[in-house]
Amino acid sequence: MGVGDELRSQYLEVQGMVIKTENGRVLRSFTFKEEDQTQEVRVVERKALLETLAKQLPVDSISYSSKLSKIEKNENGETLLQLANGTQISSKVVIGCDGVRSSVAKWMGFSEPKYVGYCSFRGLANYPDGQPYESLVNYIYGRGIRAAYIPVSPTKVYWFVCFNSPVPGPKITDPFVLKKQTKELIKNWPLEFRNVIDATPEDTIIRTPVADRWSWPGLSPSASSGGVVLVGDAWHPMTPNIGQGGCCALEDVVVLVQKLAPALNAGPTFIEDALRSYRNERWTRVFSMTVRANVTCAVLHLENPVACAIRDHVLVPKLIRLGPMLEYTNFEFDPLLQISP
Ligand SMILES: Cc1cc2nc3c(=O)[nH]c(=O)nc-3n(C[C@H](O)[C@H](O)[C@H](O)COP(=O)(O)OP(=O)(O)OC[C@H]3O[C@@H](n4cnc5c(N)ncnc54)[C@H](O)[C@@H]3O)c2cc1C
């Protein structure tokens, strides 16, 4: 069974969306096919996706719990990675995919991502006997707060709550405090959302201050140089408002593999050309996604009561057409060639 077949057994196809206010009034309800016949919305648990991808690799090709503590250039032109456990790895090519606080990006001269004024709680509710929900995105818009819950498997329901906060706030790791704070934020909301939080094991809840970084050609550091290249959030952290950060990271990988694989044994010049070509091809898409996600936040996180009323009575129920809006999620690519281990 190939990776595609395995993933097909892991994801759920979501049929539509219901958007409500904090007091449970339905603003809009639709199926994705009604909005655009070509749209398919699929949800997959991150763990299931990562395990499925990892299974395709030869055994022992991934070293887990390998924290990068230092990166530097070798005299021979390779890049030397120093891990926290003392291991050193010298490599012709380094792909920095270490997320929003990437050490590799920092080493390449990128600034810290900028906090955008809101934080998120995320969690995964567990229903061992089967979750009771239809395959819909259940969205709730409030004042300076928004949230959603979405079934991701027959037994699990993913949810998030994003809320305005002038400062990122302290890092909280106590899972009971995280759950308490989430419940406090939505204590007056309809029971259905509160039930989902109640069904969530504390250890699946995380709190993230939301940040992004816009990379300008000529002004920002280059996403590839000297055999080191950035992928995903390490290069283009974006806000979660259009649900595309992880998707863009996967797209990056597909393009990078297509460029890099044929160049790997052809010498350093070919490798540099491949990395440059990857970065140039991807920049337009990831930049426009980052900006679009940031701007969308302005509507989603409104606090002013008049502006919220316009959003809830006019914009969401009458004006927004989701089909054209979702066109940006389309990404065409040639199938990757299977390489035998
Ligand atoms: C509230 C919220 C909702 C979101 N919803 C969606 C959505 O619906 N759809 C979507 O596509 N995206 C969504 N995203 C975005 C998505 O989570 C990210 O864009 C995605 O995880 C980026 O993948 P990545 O592999 O680049 O980074 P990550 O997933 O952050 O992975 C980075 C990895 O690097 C490791 N690492 C970090 N530092 C080091 C180090 N020094 N040494 C070794 N390893 C290290 C980390 O442990 C981690 O395993 C959402 C984000 C948020 C905050």
The ligand as a MOL file (V3000), in Angstrom:
LIG
                    3D

  0  0  0     0  0            999 V3000
M  V30 BEGIN CTAB
M  V30 COUNTS 53 58 0 0 0
M  V30 BEGIN ATOM
M  V30 1 C -4.0460 27.4820 16.1080 0
M  V30 2 C -3.3710 26.9340 14.8720 0
M  V30 3 C -4.1450 26.2660 13.9330 0
M  V30 4 C -3.5600 25.7830 12.7510 0
M  V30 5 N -4.3550 25.1730 11.8350 0
M  V30 6 C -3.8300 24.7220 10.6750 0
M  V30 7 C -4.6490 24.0910 9.6760 0
M  V30 8 O -5.8600 23.9250 9.8390 0
M  V30 9 N -4.0470 23.6740 8.5220 0
M  V30 10 C -2.7200 23.8340 8.3060 0
M  V30 11 O -2.2360 23.4430 7.2310 0
M  V30 12 N -1.9210 24.4410 9.2240 0
M  V30 13 C -2.4300 24.8840 10.4010 0
M  V30 14 N -1.6230 25.4750 11.3430 0
M  V30 15 C -0.2040 25.6950 11.0340 0
M  V30 16 C 0.6350 24.4290 11.1940 0
M  V30 17 O 0.5210 23.9410 12.5170 0
M  V30 18 C 2.1110 24.7690 10.9000 0
M  V30 19 O 2.2150 25.5930 9.7790 0
M  V30 20 C 2.8860 23.4790 10.6560 0
M  V30 21 O 2.9190 22.7000 11.8210 0
M  V30 22 C 4.3090 23.7990 10.1940 0
M  V30 23 O 4.9910 22.5860 10.0210 0
M  V30 24 P 6.5800 22.5540 10.1750 0
M  V30 25 O 6.9530 21.1330 9.9450 0
M  V30 26 O 7.1920 23.6170 9.3490 0
M  V30 27 O 6.8560 22.9720 11.6990 0
M  V30 28 P 6.4430 22.1950 13.0390 0
M  V30 29 O 5.1890 21.4170 12.8390 0
M  V30 30 O 6.4660 23.2500 14.1090 0
M  V30 31 O 7.6040 21.1620 13.2830 0
M  V30 32 C 8.9090 21.6040 13.6460 0
M  V30 33 C 9.6480 20.4410 14.2760 0
M  V30 34 O 10.9960 20.8550 14.5370 0
M  V30 35 C 11.3420 20.4380 15.8480 0
M  V30 36 N 12.4050 21.3540 16.3730 0
M  V30 37 C 12.2910 22.6410 16.7460 0
M  V30 38 N 13.4710 23.1290 17.1730 0
M  V30 39 C 14.3560 22.1080 17.0650 0
M  V30 40 C 15.7480 21.9700 17.3670 0
M  V30 41 N 16.4880 22.9710 17.8460 0
M  V30 42 N 16.3370 20.7650 17.1410 0
M  V30 43 C 15.6220 19.7150 16.6280 0
M  V30 44 N 14.3010 19.7960 16.3280 0
M  V30 45 C 13.6820 20.9700 16.5520 0
M  V30 46 C 10.0450 20.5140 16.6480 0
M  V30 47 O 10.1190 19.6860 17.7930 0
M  V30 48 C 9.0460 20.0000 15.6230 0
M  V30 49 O 8.9780 18.5900 15.6310 0
M  V30 50 C -2.1700 25.9630 12.5370 0
M  V30 51 C -1.3750 26.6130 13.5050 0
M  V30 52 C -1.9740 27.0900 14.6600 0
M  V30 53 C -1.1090 27.8200 15.6730 0
M  V30 END ATOM
M  V30 BEGIN BOND
M  V30 1 1 1 2
M  V30 2 1 2 3
M  V30 3 2 2 52
M  V30 4 2 3 4
M  V30 5 1 4 5
M  V30 6 1 4 50
M  V30 7 2 5 6
M  V30 8 1 6 7
M  V30 9 1 6 13
M  V30 10 2 7 8
M  V30 11 1 7 9
M  V30 12 1 9 10
M  V30 13 2 10 11
M  V30 14 1 10 12
M  V30 15 2 12 13
M  V30 16 1 13 14
M  V30 17 1 14 15
M  V30 18 1 14 50
M  V30 19 1 15 16
M  V30 20 1 16 17
M  V30 21 1 16 18
M  V30 22 1 18 19
M  V30 23 1 18 20
M  V30 24 1 20 21
M  V30 25 1 20 22
M  V30 26 1 22 23
M  V30 27 1 23 24
M  V30 28 2 24 25
M  V30 29 1 24 26
M  V30 30 1 24 27
M  V30 31 1 27 28
M  V30 32 2 28 29
M  V30 33 1 28 30
M  V30 34 1 28 31
M  V30 35 1 31 32
M  V30 36 1 32 33
M  V30 37 1 33 34
M  V30 38 1 33 48
M  V30 39 1 34 35
M  V30 40 1 35 36
M  V30 41 1 35 46
M  V30 42 1 36 37
M  V30 43 1 36 45
M  V30 44 2 37 38
M  V30 45 1 38 39
M  V30 46 1 39 40
M  V30 47 2 39 45
M  V30 48 1 40 41
M  V30 49 2 40 42
M  V30 50 1 42 43
M  V30 51 2 43 44
M  V30 52 1 44 45
M  V30 53 1 46 47
M  V30 54 1 46 48
M  V30 55 1 48 49
M  V30 56 2 50 51
M  V30 57 1 51 52
M  V30 58 1 52 53
M  V30 END BOND
M  V30 END CTAB
M  END
